Amino acid sequence: MTVTPAEGDRVSWKTEQGRTRGRVVARKVKDFQLAGQRFRASADDPKFIVESEKTGARAAHNGAALRVLKS
């Protein structure tokens, strides 16, 4: 069973350096831009803005790319 992330959830995701941890800061259901890059999102295919615990950098991911962590 897959858990859908929600705003405020602590999550992890894969990067080139390994797994990174952070928090979901927003769930987007409309197209948007982040760091000069365009993302397509919809109610059926939302994107999640996550903020890295280590660097504070923000990135957009599909829900399937995120693992919800236990608090």
N, C-alpha and C positions, 0 to 999 in steps of 0.2 A: 504494500500500500504506500503510495506516494503522498507526502505531506506538502500541501501548498504553502509557501512562505507568506507571512503577513508582515506589515510594517512593524518594526521593532524586534522582529525575530533575529536571533543570532544564527548565522549561517556560515557555511564554508563552500569554497568553489576552487576549481583547478586553475592554476596558472602555469606558466613555463617553469617557474621556480619550485613548484609543488602546490600543496593546498594552502589556501589563504582563508583567514577568518574575518568576519565583520558583521555588520548589522544591515538589515533591510531598512532603507530610509524612505522609499516610495514604491508604490505599485502603479505602473503607467498602463492605461488602456487606450491611449491615443498616441499618434505619432509624435515624436519629440526629438530634440537635439541634446547631446551631452558631449562636452569637450570637443565641439566642432564636428561631431559625427551624428548622422541621422539614424534614427531607429524607428521601425514600424512596430506598432503595438495595437491590440484590439482587446475587446472583452474576452474573446475566444483564445487569444494568444498574448497575454500581458507580459510586459517586461518589468524587471525589478531593478531599482537603483540600489546598489550596495556600497557601503563605505568600509574600507579596510581598517581593521583595528590597529595594524602596524603603521601604516603610512597616512591614513585619513583620505586617501585617494578614492574617488567614486567611479563606479563602472556600472554598465547595464548588462543584465543577464536574463536568459529565459529561466523560468521556474525549474525546468528539468536539470539545469546546470547547478542548481543550489541544493545543498543538504542542510536541512534545519537541524541545529544542534540543541542538545538539552541544556537548559540554563544552569 
